[in-house]
Amino acid sequence: MNQESNLDDELKPTGELCLRLTALSKDTNGYGDIYGGWLMQQMDLAGSVLAEETAEGRVVTAAVQAINFLRPVPLGSNVSCYCDIVAIGHASVEINVEAWVTSKGKSPFQQKVADGRFYFVAVNDQGRTRRIPR
């Protein structure tokens, strides 16, 4: 867990909603929490949605920098991934991805559970790097 993040300051997501889904039992450990790898996969998928729109076509994940898992994700949570473009290069897109869960009950609220930086590269049909249209 990232000790530098002040979780109380994280009141609302940054960026646009790119993916929303429910965490299912097949993705849990013995304690009923969702595996970090599953959450990372969803964050990668969410980032790729924005990267594909930005690059106007196919992209591949080139790197992931410092994913911070801030809280456990309980079974049945509604998980939302928000994405924000950090930088656009000649052939790459750098995207910050935040994962939030919405609590259940009479007064639902959102909590940030993870964040990370994802790097995507635009590729052509042959899988070779291509320029991003501007």
C-alpha positions as CSV (number, residue, x, y, z in Angstrom):
1,M,0.0,0.0,0.0
2,N,1.2,3.5,-0.8
3,Q,1.9,5.4,2.4
4,E,2.4,8.7,0.5
5,S,-1.2,8.9,-0.6
6,N,-3.6,10.7,1.7
7,L,-6.8,8.7,1.0
8,D,-9.0,11.3,2.7
9,D,-8.0,13.9,0.1
10,E,-9.2,11.7,-2.8
11,L,-12.8,12.9,-2.9
12,K,-13.6,12.3,-6.6
13,P,-12.1,10.6,-9.6
14,T,-9.8,12.3,-12.1
15,G,-10.4,11.9,-15.8
16,E,-13.2,10.3,-17.8
17,L,-15.0,7.1,-17.0
18,C,-13.6,4.4,-19.4
19,L,-14.7,1.2,-17.8
20,R,-17.2,0.0,-15.3
21,L,-17.9,-3.6,-14.1
22,T,-18.7,-5.7,-11.1
23,A,-16.0,-7.8,-9.3
24,L,-17.0,-11.5,-9.3
25,S,-16.3,-14.4,-7.1
26,K,-14.0,-16.1,-9.6
27,D,-11.6,-13.2,-9.2
28,T,-11.2,-13.4,-5.4
29,N,-8.7,-14.8,-3.0
30,G,-9.6,-16.9,0.1
31,Y,-10.5,-13.7,2.1
32,G,-13.1,-12.6,-0.5
33,D,-10.9,-9.7,-1.9
34,I,-10.3,-9.3,-5.6
35,Y,-6.8,-10.2,-6.8
36,G,-4.5,-7.3,-7.7
37,G,-3.7,-8.8,-11.0
38,W,-7.4,-8.7,-12.0
39,L,-7.6,-5.1,-11.0
40,M,-4.5,-4.3,-13.0
41,Q,-6.0,-6.0,-16.1
42,Q,-9.1,-3.9,-15.9
43,M,-7.0,-0.7,-15.5
44,D,-5.0,-1.7,-18.6
45,L,-8.2,-2.3,-20.5
46,A,-9.6,1.1,-19.4
47,G,-6.4,2.9,-20.4
48,S,-6.4,1.2,-23.8
49,V,-9.9,2.5,-24.5
50,L,-8.7,6.1,-24.2
51,A,-5.4,5.4,-25.9
52,E,-7.2,3.9,-28.9
53,E,-9.5,6.9,-29.2
54,T,-6.5,9.3,-29.0
55,A,-4.4,7.3,-31.4
56,E,-7.3,6.8,-33.8
57,G,-6.7,3.1,-34.0
58,R,-4.8,0.1,-32.6
59,V,-2.5,0.4,-29.6
60,V,-0.5,-1.9,-27.4
61,T,0.6,-1.6,-23.8
62,A,4.3,-0.7,-23.8
63,A,4.8,-0.2,-20.0
64,V,3.1,0.2,-16.7
65,Q,4.7,2.4,-14.0
66,A,4.1,2.1,-10.3
67,I,0.6,0.8,-9.7
68,N,-0.4,1.6,-6.2
69,F,-3.0,-0.7,-4.6
70,L,-4.5,1.5,-1.9
71,R,-7.4,-0.6,-0.5
72,P,-8.7,-4.1,-0.9
73,V,-11.6,-4.6,-3.4
74,P,-14.4,-6.7,-1.8
75,L,-16.4,-9.2,-3.8
76,G,-19.4,-7.7,-5.6
77,S,-17.9,-4.2,-5.7
78,N,-18.8,-2.0,-8.6
79,V,-15.4,-1.0,-10.0
80,S,-15.0,2.1,-12.2
81,C,-11.8,3.0,-14.0
82,Y,-11.1,6.7,-14.8
83,C,-8.5,7.7,-17.3
84,D,-6.7,11.0,-17.9
85,I,-4.1,11.7,-20.7
86,V,-0.8,12.8,-19.3
87,A,1.2,13.2,-22.5
88,I,0.9,12.4,-26.2
89,G,4.1,11.6,-28.2
90,H,4.7,10.9,-31.9
91,A,3.6,7.3,-31.4
92,S,2.8,6.9,-27.7
93,V,0.2,7.9,-25.2
94,E,0.8,8.2,-21.4
95,I,-2.3,7.7,-19.4
96,N,-3.0,8.0,-15.6
97,V,-5.6,5.4,-14.6
98,E,-7.5,5.4,-11.3
99,A,-9.7,2.6,-10.0
100,W,-12.6,3.4,-7.7
101,V,-15.2,1.2,-6.0
102,T,-18.7,2.3,-5.2
103,S,-19.9,1.2,-1.8
104,K,-23.3,-0.5,-1.4
105,G,-26.0,0.5,0.9
106,K,-28.4,3.4,1.5
107,S,-25.7,6.0,1.2
108,P,-23.3,4.8,-1.5
109,F,-19.9,6.6,-1.8
110,Q,-16.8,6.1,-4.0
111,Q,-13.4,5.1,-2.7
112,K,-10.2,5.1,-4.7
113,V,-8.6,1.6,-4.6
114,A,-5.7,1.9,-7.0
115,D,-3.9,4.2,-9.5
116,G,-1.1,3.8,-12.0
117,R,0.5,5.2,-15.1
118,F,0.2,3.3,-18.3
119,Y,2.1,3.8,-21.6
120,F,0.6,2.7,-24.9
121,V,2.1,2.7,-28.4
122,A,0.2,3.1,-31.6
123,V,0.8,0.2,-34.1
124,N,-0.4,-0.6,-37.6
125,D,-1.9,-3.8,-38.9
126,Q,1.5,-5.5,-39.0
127,G,2.2,-4.6,-35.4
128,R,4.8,-1.9,-36.2
129,T,4.9,1.5,-34.6
130,R,2.9,4.2,-36.4
131,R,2.5,7.9,-35.8
132,I,-0.5,9.3,-34.0
133,P,-2.5,11.6,-36.1
134,R,-2.7,15.2,-34.9
